[in-house]
Amino acid sequence: HHSEGPGSSRRGTDIESAVVSDTPPLAVSLPSQSAYYLLSDFNHHHQHAVLVNDNNETNSNSAGIRFASTHRLLREGHNVHFMINRCQSICSQFHKKGPKIWRSEQLLLNEIESEWIRQFFIQGEGHKTNLWKYWKEPICQLLMYWSRLEQRTKQVLDLLRY
């Protein structure tokens, strides 16, 4: 499934097409100070994360340290300020109703949770401690919008139920 590239224009038009299911998850354990390269266009078309073990027993001086570099330009929509603006726009339209509006709310809710909040906290407490000074405001804003979208989802489900 292409998250970018030729097939991307169809991704996210509905909830089913936003879910990537044709690439199985893969976990690879590498020794300390290893490097990896994603072959072909894998980095361009698939998400990946580098996680570090916060309980590194072999070298307690480097426990929780992670160095990573992604060499590509961010396209529009791949930065936190764009996401916060998108959240503001969607949440300001809560007075509107309809399946297309609700679908866009649900896709945004999924993107905030899966691609921003989880990606930040899955890195561990050491990661959060090191970067919280910079990320506190944006992450707290995303959490606030996530909560508002969750409440909106509950309202819509309650309306549909009764």
N, C-alpha and C positions, 0 to 999 in steps of 0.2 A: 504494500500500500504506500502510495506516495504522499508524504505530508507536505511536500513542496514539489514543484516540477510539473511535468505534463499532465498528470492526473489530478492535480490539486484543486482545480476549479470545481470539481464535484464534491470534494471533501467538506463536510460540515453543512451541507444543505439540509440534512435531516440528522436525527440522532444516530440512526443506524450507520450512515456513511461516515460519521465522525469517529467511530470506533475502529481501531486498527486491530484486526484479528488474524491476518495472514502471516505475520512474522512472530514466531514463538519467542518468548523471553529467553534471554541468554545471560548467564552469570559466569564470569571468568575470574578466578583468583590469580593475582599476579604477585611476584615477589616485590619487596620494597625497591624503589627507584626504577621500576620498569616503565617502559613506554609502550604504547600501542598505536596502531594505525587502523582505521576503518577502511576496508577495501572498497574500491569502485565509488559508487555514490551513496554508500550506506549512511554516512554522516549527514548527507543532504536530505535523505528520505526517511530516516528513522530517528527517533529520540534515543538518547543514551545518557547515562549518568555514571560518574565516577564516585564511588563510595569508599570511605576509609574506615578501618576498624579503630574505634576510639580506645580499645583495650589492647594495644600492641605490646605484647609481653617481651618481644625480642629486643626492643630498643625504646625504653621508656622516655627518652629525650625527644623522640619524634612521634610519639603517640598522638593521633588526631590531626597530624599535619597532612595536608593534601595540596598538591600543586597540579593545576590543570590549565590548559589553554585550548581555546577553540579559535581557529583561524578562519573566520568568515565574517562578512559584513552582516549586521543585523538588518533585516528588511522591516518595513513598517509593520507594527503589531508585535514585534519581538522584544519590546522593552516595557518595563513596568509602568512608565508614565502613560504610554499608549493604552495599556490595560486599565489603568485607573480612570482615564478619560472615557473609555468604553463603558466601564461600570457606571460612571456618573450618567452617561447618556441613557443607558438601558434603564437604570433605576428611576430616572426622571420621567419615564414613560409608563410607570406602573398603572396610571389611570386608563391606559389603553388595554383592550382585551382582544383575544383571538388566537387561533392556533399558531400563526406565524410569529406573533409577539412572544407567546409562551415558549415556542421552540428556540427562539433566539436567546431568551432568558436562560433556558436549560443548557444550551451550548456554552454560554458564557459562564454559568455556574460550574460546569464540568471543567472548563479551561482554567478558571481561577484555582479550583481545588487541585486538579491533577498536574497542571503545568507550572504553578507558582507556589502555592502553599505547601503541598507535599514535597515538591522539589527542594524547597528551602529547609524544611524540618527533617527530611529523611537523611540529611547529611550528618546529623548528630548534634549533640550539645556543644561540642568544641567548635564546630562550624558556626553555630548560632552565636556563641560567645564572641568569637573573633569578628563577626560581621554585623552584629546586632546594631552597633552604633549607626552604620549606614542604612541598614535594611529595616530598622524598627518602624519608621513612619510608613514606608510603602507596604510592608507586610501587614501592619495593623489596619491600614486602609483596605487592603484586599480582604482581610478577615472580616471587617465591618460590612463590606459589600457582599461577601460570601454569606454572612448571616442574614442580610436583608433579602438576598435571593432565595435562601432556604425558607425564610418566613413566607415569601411570595409563593413558593412552590406549595407549601402547606395550605395557604389560602386557596389556591387554585384547586388542589386535590380535595379540600373540604367542600368547595363549591360543586365540584363534579360528583362527589359522593352523595350529596343530599339533594 
